[in-house]
């Protein structure tokens, strides 16, 4: 066991909470520091650490408090710093977001709220989720959790990944190779992107691929770079996309005046589909820190070349 004292620097949106949780954990041989030059571990929100790594000369390991680490990848390509992210805690939250909006849409709940304010009694026909087909782009922990949740509500669920092979313990009715995306989109009523930002996923949903959709609900809870924004607006106009629920964007915050804001077929949410709760992140860090001290491979290690 490595008994050397490690010093950790906090660079998150909630440093005070993380400090409190780490102090309560009383992890052996770990000290919190406010001096960047002596920190060997960085607990960080990736966007906050961009362009700052040169100020951490002793840094050996970055534990991201997010699942997405693409903002930091360019800064790490020429450095021997280990990067880990958080996984396994976002599936429930993403499923709540996607299925919540899906049910609201097909059952017209927003319309009834508006009708209530005007004292209008006007029933509307609706369809059951059991009649719908969901296509999930990405079959990792988030996509698999969503598949299981959707399946329990009676949806038929397909997945797209880079291998085209089934996923253990996930209730996908079919798996498509990413090269088969057009065929998969043709069969879908609901399309959910959960993919990370990589060279192969950028603008994956573009003029050519969206043309295969037929009045779908489109969710982006992965990365904003996956969607060609102008192509999406065109797909809405041509009724290839009935409604888009977007939680991530190429530029965040979404700038004022962006056409998404005032498009009635788009719902904009401010990157809140799955928040990183400090208590959960700290539990992941505690496990990884013990691995770190014992010289074992860290969990959730990110491949810098792949970007995830």
Secondary structure, 3 states (H helix, E strand, C coil): CCCCCEEEEEECCCHHHHHHHHHHHCCCCEEECCCHHHCCEEEECHHHHCCCHHHCCCCCEEEECCCCCHHHHHHHCCCCCEEECCCCCCHHHHHHHHHHHHHHHHHCHHHHHHHHHCCCCCCCCCCCHHHCEEEEECCCHHHHHHHHHHHHCCCEEEEEECCCCCCCCCCCCEEEEHHHHHHHHHCCCEEEECCCCCCCCCCCECHHHHCCCCCEEEEECCCHHHECHHHHHHHHHCCCEEEEEECCCCCCCCCCCCCCCCCCCEEECCCCCCCCCHHHHHHHHHHHHHHHHHCCCCCCECCCCCCC
